[in-house]
Amino acid sequence: MTGGDLRGAIARGWRSGSGIVGLIAAGTLALHLAAANVYGLFIDELYFLACGEHLAWGYVDMPPLTAVQAWLARSLFGDSMLAIRLFPALAGAGLVLLAGALARELGGRRFAQGLAAFAVATAPGDLLAASYLSMNSIEPLLWMGCALVLLRIIRTGDTRLWLAFGLVAGIGLENKDTMLLFGFALVAGLLLTPERRLMANRWFVAGGAVAFVIFLPNLVWMIEHHFPHLEMLANIRRSGRNVELSPLQFMAQQFVFTGPLAAPIWLAGLGRLLAGRAFRPYRALGLAYVVTIAVLLALHGRVYYPLPAYAMLFAAGAVALEAWLAHPGLRWVKPAYAGVVALAA
């Protein structure tokens, strides 16, 4: 291969869907690392750092993974703000990569992959989650990891991938208890569609066993300590500390977290997942979002709890928009809309 051929191959690689997504992810990582020292420690970060000095299989209000992140970051890189916020920044960049992968799994080409990644990279809620150490920084990565594995199971019929699903879900359970909610929502979505046949095999059971084994140390800790997390939640409810929003107020906040001008992307994705003919095999993902919202509304969950689910809706919406804008006369809309989304963020 000549030098010209090599340069051409590299240029084509960067112009591909994967190349564009990679550039957006790299830009996201650079942005978070550059901003790591701009603000001081958030009050919760002080608590997580203290937990990292007293490692255990559980804590009153969380599983152990965030404390492990704090311990690992300080052990490897020291006490600088950059060190403490490195893993959240990597998780934010990883979520951008996952958004592109989700779009590709749904049949999206270069524009769809890039738009999905860009929408996630500029979503206010995702920018915030990846900017400081917390359970919320890695949570979207784990939720969407499960979604990607499920998409691949549906597309390929390879039920052995339930083992990978169980692995990611188990790690998610060691990060934040809301993984139970999303896992329940995905299973409920599958049960409501013909794809429930993919659960009728030993690999689904094995995947559940993998998740349970990973979660077991934290479960044992909670049993030994008489479920302090439940007591804490009961105390919070009695104190009236949490503001209970109406369904309309709750949903209005979703547009704030995802970016109001990016909302047409995820709304299009939700519509296509629920009613689109081409996305019929993947309807379980749309139903999972609906179940997640319904449960949180019923339990008066916090307004940011659904945030980890939006990357899959952005991906589906980006694929839908790519198809709708395929007409040559509408090509100008693609960069124009991406620019509007960026300015709004």
Residue pairs with C-beta under 8 A, 6 or more apart in sequence:
1 9
13 19
14 20
14 22
14 23
15 110
16 110
17 100
17 103
17 104
17 108
17 109
17 110
17 112
17 113
17 114
18 100
18 104
18 113
20 100
20 110
20 113
20 114
20 117
21 96
21 97
21 99
21 100
21 101
21 113
21 114
21 117
22 97
24 96
24 100
24 114
24 117
24 118
24 121
25 93
25 94
25 96
25 97
25 100
25 117
25 121
26 93
27 121
28 92
28 93
28 96
28 121
28 130
29 89
29 90
29 92
29 93
32 85
32 88
32 89
32 92
32 93
32 130
32 131
33 82
33 85
33 86
33 89
35 131
36 81
36 82
36 84
36 85
36 86
36 89
36 131
37 80
37 81
37 82
40 81
41 49
41 81
41 84
41 132
42 132
42 133
42 134
44 132
44 133
44 134
45 84
45 132
45 133
45 134
48 66
48 67
48 69
48 70
48 133
48 134
49 70
49 74
49 84
49 133
51 59
51 62
51 66
51 67
51 70
52 67
52 68
52 69
52 70
52 71
52 74
53 71
54 67
55 64
55 67
55 68
55 71
56 64
56 67
56 221
57 64
57 217
57 218
57 220
57 221
58 64
58 217
58 218
58 221
58 222
58 225
59 67
60 228
60 229
60 232
61 229
61 232
62 135
62 176
62 177
62 229
63 173
63 174
63 175
63 176
63 177
63 218
64 174
64 217
64 218
65 135
65 138
65 171
65 174
65 175
66 133
66 134
66 135
66 138
66 175
69 87
69 133
69 138
70 84
70 133
72 87
73 83
73 84
73 86
73 87
73 133
74 83
74 84
76 83
77 83
77 86
84 133
85 131
85 132
85 133
87 133
87 137
87 138
88 129
88 130
88 131
88 132
88 133
88 134
88 137
88 138
89 130
89 131
91 130
91 137
91 138
91 140
91 141
92 126
92 127
92 129
92 130
92 131
92 137
93 130
94 141
95 120
95 126
95 130
95 140
95 141
95 144
95 311
96 117
96 120
96 121
97 117
98 141
98 144
98 145
98 148
98 311
99 116
99 117
99 119
99 120
99 144
99 311
99 314
99 315
100 113
100 114
100 116
100 117
100 315
101 148
102 116
102 144
102 147
102 148
102 151
102 311
102 312
102 315
102 316
103 112
103 113
103 115
103 116
103 117
103 315
103 316
103 318
103 319
104 112
104 113
105 148
105 151
105 152
105 155
105 315
106 112
106 151
106 279
106 282
106 315
106 316
106 319
107 278
107 319
108 116
108 315
108 318
108 319
108 322
109 322
111 318
111 321
111 322
111 325
111 334
112 315
112 318
112 319
112 321
112 322
113 318
114 338
115 265
115 314
115 318
115 321
115 322
115 334
115 338
116 265
116 311
116 314
116 315
116 317
116 318
116 319
118 338
118 341
118 342
119 258
119 259
119 262
119 265
119 266
119 314
119 317
119 318
119 341
120 126
120 310
120 311
120 314
121 127
122 259
122 262
122 341
122 342
122 344
122 345
123 257
123 258
123 259
123 262
123 310
123 314
123 345
124 256
124 257
124 258
124 259
124 345
125 256
125 257
125 258
125 304
125 307
125 310
126 140
126 307
126 310
126 311
127 345
129 136
129 137
129 139
129 140
129 307
130 137
135 175
135 176
136 176
136 304
136 307
138 175
139 172
139 175
139 176
139 178
139 179
139 308
140 307
140 308
140 311
142 168
142 169
142 171
142 172
142 175
142 179
142 308
143 172
143 179
143 182
143 308
143 309
144 308
144 311
144 312
145 168
145 172
146 165
146 168
146 169
146 172
146 182
146 183
146 186
147 186
147 285
147 288
147 311
147 312
149 161
149 164
149 165
149 168
150 165
150 186
150 190
150 284
150 285
151 282
151 285
152 158
152 161
153 159
153 161
153 162
153 165
153 198
154 195
154 198
154 281
154 282
154 284
155 281
157 198
159 198
159 201
159 203
159 204
160 203
161 203
162 201
162 203
162 204
162 206
162 207
162 208
163 203
163 206
163 207
163 210
164 207
165 207
165 211
166 206
166 207
166 208
166 209
166 210
166 211
166 214
167 210
167 211
167 214
169 179
169 183
169 207
169 211
170 210
170 211
170 212
170 213
170 214
170 215
171 214
172 179
172 182
172 183
173 179
173 180
173 211
173 214
173 215
173 218
174 214
174 215
174 218
177 229
178 305
178 308
181 292
181 295
181 296
181 305
182 288
182 292
182 308
182 309
183 211
184 291
184 295
185 287
185 288
185 289
185 291
185 292
185 295
186 284
186 285
186 288
187 199
188 287
188 288
188 291
189 283
189 284
189 285
189 286
189 287
189 288
189 291
190 196
190 198
190 199
190 284
191 199
192 283
192 284
192 287
193 283
193 284
193 287
195 281
195 283
195 284
198 204
222 228
222 229
236 242
242 300
242 302
244 300
245 253
245 300
245 303
247 297
250 296
250 297
250 303
251 293
253 303
253 304
254 303
254 306
254 310
255 263
257 303
257 304
257 307
257 310
258 266
258 307
258 310
258 314
259 341
259 344
259 345
260 344
261 340
261 341
261 344
262 314
262 341
262 344
262 345
264 317
265 313
265 314
265 317
265 318
265 321
265 341
266 310
266 313
266 314
266 317
267 313
267 317
268 316
268 317
268 320
268 321
269 286
269 312
269 313
269 314
269 315
269 316
269 317
269 318
269 319
269 320
270 286
270 289
270 313
270 316
270 317
271 320
272 278
272 279
272 286
272 316
272 317
272 319
272 320
273 279
273 282
273 283
273 285
273 286
273 287
273 289
273 313
273 316
274 283
274 286
274 287
274 290
276 320
279 286
279 316
282 316
285 312
285 316
286 313
286 316
288 309
289 306
289 309
289 312
289 313
292 305
292 306
292 309
293 306
295 301
296 302
296 305
296 306
321 337
324 330
325 331
325 333
325 334
